Amino acid sequence: MRAMTWVAVALVLAFSTGCRDRDRDDAASRIDNAAEETGAEVRDGAEDVGDATADAAADVGDAADDAANDVGDAVDDAPDKLDDESFERRDEFGREARERLAAVDRELAESERTISKDASDAQVKAVAAARDATNAAERSLGRLGNATAENWDALRNEIDDAVDAAEARVRELRPDAKPMGGTGGPS
């Protein structure tokens, strides 16, 4: 806009110094007309840019709404899909749970083998509690063959919880285990 103003000023000066009065008036009139036409073109161009911007923003908004709806639909469908796949993968789940339980059982057997006759009553009870937790996990895992789609979620959670509990009990037997509620560090 400044450039057009300077051009207009330069034209006015050029015409006013080299022309007679009538020519000056005519030149001034032409310059005024050119400035008005240029201003109108600039306004029209600005309106076109504004309209294009509004249209683009509306298109982006529509695309964002569509994407959000697609994501919402996928989120709504995901739990059903996971449950279906989870039940179909129960054999794989069983293998993984058995592997975890076998590792727990090996560590527990080692703890049982190394416990001395002079062990404290608390140590003996901790080993027995770990064995009970392992046996409970094995019983839950044994029910896997009778799983149905209807009881699968509850059974899967029961097995997970039982194996987690057995792992926790065996972890408590480790020599580097920290006392409950403490940090195990110096006081």
Secondary structure, 3 states (H helix, E strand, C coil): CHHHHHHHHHHHHHHHHHCCHHHHHHHHHHHHHHHHHHHHHHHHHHHHHHHHHHHHHHHHHHHHHHHHHHHHHHHHHHHHHHHHHHHHCHHHHHHHHHHHHHHHHHHHHHHHHHCCCCCCHHHHHHHHHHHHHHHHHHHHHHHHHHCCCCCHHHHHHHHHHHHHHHHHHHHHHCCCCCCCCCCCCCC
